[in-house]
Amino acid sequence: MQLFFPPRALGALLLTALSVTNVLAEPFTVLPDAPNVDARHYVLMDPVSGQILAAREADTPTPPASITKLMTSYLTFQALTRGSLKLDQQVSVSVAAWKAGGSTMFLQPNLPVTVEQMISGMVVVSGNDAAVALAEAVAGNTDSFVQMMNATARQLGMTESHFDNVNGLPTPTHLVSARDIAVLTEDIMRQFPQYLHYFGEHTFTYNNVTQQNWNPLVFSDPSVTGMKTGHTDEAGYCLDATAVRNGRPLIAVVLGSATRNASAEAAEALLNYGYRFFETHRAYRAGQILSVVQNNQASPAKIQVGVARDVWVTVPAGRYSSLKPSLSMSAGMSLPLKQGQTVGRLILSNDNQQIIEIPLVALTPIAQAGWFGHWWNVIKARIL
């Protein structure tokens, strides 16, 4: 698929149709409301497009219980990527980790344990002891690790989140929103695919104790790949479920369900809704030319404009062919331009509702034309 806009002066440009290659018009599907599930807060996200498909009180800060351990996992994966931790590295277990309380993988101070074992102990059986031990291995102590958690949350745009500890034990200010959990989950999936298999393990054995994954969906739904459960009296039952069907991933975050089974049923209902009634397409490829803008002050005078990354969009089933794109260029574009510099916006809409907005960038470096170059551009433009 390629859209081409003829050269013209800077200003607002409007695309009246989206050209699609190898995508046939499908029957129009009526989009019902999202299912009414047992959860105080929920989010259904497509991590490829980054779009929220359904939500309930998604931005309300709420106790996340052991869903907190996703951030502990994130920072552990970062340390592994940097090389400051290794999977087969043995870690000393502190008394603080041993006495963490709550769910446990049964760490003991003098019993050998590796980083990899503690990752499984944390994400499969939700070991609070594993979370503390990994935090100490990464940052030296849990206080420093919590500072890293909050700084990382800000970097990821988790605007409604604040962490007080590494394992999710309740405090009045330890709060995370459903949307923020989905954002964190998407980033884990994108940045650390090599570690995702831990979240879907059915059982974990350590210290002669075998425990099952707390996530019921990894047993009942073969498409579910993870990711984390949580429960406290304050949080209720929480589940962050990831799934892949026909190569397409989805994320369902449900917080505050009445029972563990209710949280699983809620997440499953949301996943089924997303797969049944939505579809995701790549609308544009990275580097694809969407417009060529004539600017006689520039060298070259024809500025190729496009997107820096692949643009994926999620729409109700059968409605991709009716997607409407509009493109607007920044007024008074200053020269020179670096390759990848933002020069405008691309907006995709469906049924007069904006779906996604993407920066438009200069696809090549553009210099400021000199006096002679400027007039030569003017003459060529008039001739052509």
N, C-alpha and C positions, 0 to 999 in steps of 0.2 A: 504494500500500500504506500502510495506517495502522493502527497498534496503539494501543488506548486502554485505559488502566487506570482503573477506578473509583476515586474518592477513598477514601483509607484512611489510617490512622495511619502515621507513618514506620516503616520497618523493611524487612526483606528482602521483595521481591516476585518472584514466579516466573512467567515466561511459559512456558506449556506447549506452545505451537505458534507458528510463524512464519507470519503471514498474508502471502500473496503474491498480488499482482494480476497477471494476464496471464502467469503462469509455470505451465505445465502440468507435472505429474509426468512425468519421463522414465524410460526403462528404466534399471535399476540397472547401472552399469558397474563391472566389477572393476578395481581400481587395481593395476597391476603395479608392481614396484620400478622405480626410475629406472634408465636404461641404464648399463651398466658401461663407462665411457669412459676414454680415455687422458688422465688429468689427476690430478695429486696433490691438487689442491683444486678444488672447483667450487661454484657456487651458481646455482640457477634461481629467479628472482624475478618475480612479477607486480608491476609498478610502480604499478598502479592501487590494488590492495589493500595493497601493501607486504609481502605474505606470501612466505615462502620455500617453494617447492614441492619442492625437492630440494637436497641439499647433501652435500658430502664435505669433512671437515676445514675447514669454512668459516671458522672463527675462528682458524686458525693463521697467525701472521705469516710472510710469505714474501717473497722478492725479487719485485717487480712489474715490473721492467724498464720499458719505455716506457709501460706502463699508467699510470705516474706522470704522464704528460702530461695525463691527464684532470683532475687537480687544477690543473695549470698552465692548462689550458683554462678551468676553472671560475673561477679568479681573473681571467683575461683577460675572460671574459664579464661578470663583476661590474663590472670597470672600464669596459667598454663601456656597461653599463646605467647606471652613475653618470655617464657622460659624460666621464670623465677620459681615455679613449681613444676614438678614432673609427676606423671601418673603413678610411676612405680616408687616414688619417693616415700620413705617411711617418716612418719610424723609422731612426735612425742605428744602424748595425751596429758593435758593438765588436769589438776584437781577440779578446776572450774568447769571444764568440759565434762568430766566424769560425773559431776554433781548437777548437771544442767537441768535435770528433771523433765517430766513430760515424756513424750515419745522418744525412744532411744534405739540405737543400734548396738548397745551394750559395750561401749568402749570402756577400757580400764587403763589406768596410768602405765602399767608395765607390760601391756599386751601389744605386740606389733600390729601396726595398721598402716596402710598406704593411702595416698591421696585418692586413688581411684576407688578404693573400698569406701572411703568416707563420702565421696560423691554419691555413690549408690546408696549408702546408708542415709544420706540426707534427702535425696529426691525420691527414693523408692519407699522407704519406711519412715521418712520424715524425722530422722534422728536429730533432736535438739543438741545432743552431745557432738554429733558430727558437724553441725553448723558452727558451734563454738570452736571446735578444734581447727576447722578449715579457716575460720576468720583469724585465729591466732597464727596459723601458718602463713597466711597472706600478709597480714598487717602487724603481727607481733602481739597485738592485744585487741579485744573486741571494741574498745572505745575508738581506737583509730579506724577500725574496720567500719564501724557505724558512720563515722565522718565520711568515709569513702562511699558508702551506700547513698547517703544524702547528696553528695556532690555528683555522683553518677546519675541519680534520679533527675537532678536539675539539667544535666547535659542531655539526657534523653527526652526532655520535655514532659516529665512526669510531674505536672504542676500541682497535683492534689495529694502528693505523697510525702510522708515524713516517717523515718525509721528511728526507733529508739533501741532496737536490739537486732540480733542476727537471725533469730529463730521464730519470731512472731508472738512470743508471750505477751499478753495484753498489758498495755499502759494507756493512759488517757490520750496521749499524743502520738501513738504508733498507729498511723492511719494511711490507707492507700485507696485510690478510686479504682473502679472496675476498668475504666478506660486506660488508666496508667498501667494496670497489670497487663492489658492487651498490648500496649506499646512495648513494655519490657519483654513480653513473650515473643513478639514479632522480631525484636532485635536479637534475642537469643537464637531464634530460628535462622535468621539471616547471617549472623556473624559466626555462630558456632555449630554448624551442622554436624561436625564430627563428634559432638558430645550428646546429640539428641537421643541416641539409643538408650542412654541411662534412664531417661524418664519413663520409658515403656517397659522396663524390665518387670516381669511378673513377680519374682521373688528375690530376696537377698538373704544371704547367709553370712553371719560373722559371729565369732565367739560361740560356735556350736548352736546358734539360734537361727532358725529360718523364719522369715516373716514375709507376708504378702504385701504387694503394692496396695496402698490405701485407695487407689483410683479404681472404682468398680468397672469403668468403661474399658480399661485395657484388657479385661477378661471377656466382656460381653460384646464389644464392637471391634472387629479386627482392623478397622480403619483408624482407630484412635491410637495416637503415638505418645501421649503424655497429657498434661505436663505436671500438675501439682494439685494436691488437696490441702485442706486446712480445716481445723475446727477448734473453737473455744466457745465458752458460753456467750461471750460478748460478740463474737463474729458469726456465730451459727456455723452451718456447714458450707464450705467454700470449695469450688472446683474450677481449675483452669484447664480446659480440655483442648488439646490439639488433635487434628485429624487430617488425613490425606485420602481423598477418594478420586480415582482416575487422574492422579497426578496433581490434584488441586488441593491446597491446604486451606483450612479454616481454623479460627480460634474462637472458643466460646468460654467466657468468663462468667461464672455465676457466684454470687456472694450472698450469704445470709439465708440459706435454705433451712427448712425445719429439720431435715434428717439427711443422712449420707445418701440414701437411695433417692431422695427428692432432688438433691443437687445433681446426681448423675442423670436422672430423668430430665431435669431442666436443661442440662448441657446437651444431652442427646437430642432433645426436641429442637433446640436452637441450631445445632449442626444440621439436622435433617431439613429444617426450614431453609438454611443457607444453600445447601446443595440442591434442593428441589426447585427453588424459586429465583436463584441468581446465577449468573454466569460471568466469567472474567475473560477479557480479551486484551491483547496487546494492540493498542491503538496506534502507537508510533514507536519507531526504533530510535535508539540513541544515534545522534548524528544525522538523522533524516532531515532533509531540507523542507521546511514548511513554508517559507517565504523568501523572496529575494527583493531586498529593499534598495532602491536607487538613492544614493546620496552623493551629490557631486563634490562634496567636500572631502570624501573618503577616497582612499587608495587601497584596494580597488573600489570602484564606485558602486558595484553591486555587492551588497552585504547579504551573505547567506545566513538565514536565521532558522533555528530548529531547536531540538531538545537535547539536553546533555545525557539523559538516561532514557532507557525504555520506559514508555508510559503505558501502564496497565490500568484498565477501568473495569469496575464491576457494576453491572446493570441488571434489572429484572430480566428474567428469561424471555428471549424473543424481541428485546427492545434495542439491541445494539445498533441495528441498521437505522434507527431513528435518532441516534445520538447526534447532537448539534455542537460543532466546535466554533468558537470565535477567538480571534487573535487580535491583540492590540499591542502596538509598539509604544515604547516610552517616548514622550515628547521631548524634543531637544536632545537627542542622543549625542553625548559628548564623545569626541574622538581624541586619541586613538582608542581602539577596542581590543581587549585581550580575547583570545580564544576561550570560550566558555563564559564570557561576561554576560550578565543578564541585560536584555534589551527590551523585554516585554513580557506579556503573559498570554498563556493559552488556557482557555476555559472550555470545559466540556460539560454540556447540559443535556438533560433529558426531561421532556414534558415541562419545559420552562424552569426546571430546577437544576441549579448548579450541582454537578457531581464531583468535579475535581478541578483544581487550578494548578498549572505547572509553569515554572519560569521558562521563557524563551531566551536562548543564548545565541551569541555570535559563534558560528561554526568554524570560522577562521580568523586569524589576527587581521585587524584593519588599521591602517595608518592614516594620519592626517595628510591630505593631498596638499602639495604646494600650489603656488599661484598658477603656474603653467598647467599642472595636473588638473586643477579645478576647472579651468576654462576648456581644457581638452575633454573633460568629462561632460561639460555642458554641450559642447559641439557634437560629441558622439550621441548624446541622448536625443538631441534634436534631429540628427540624421536618421537614427534608428526609430 
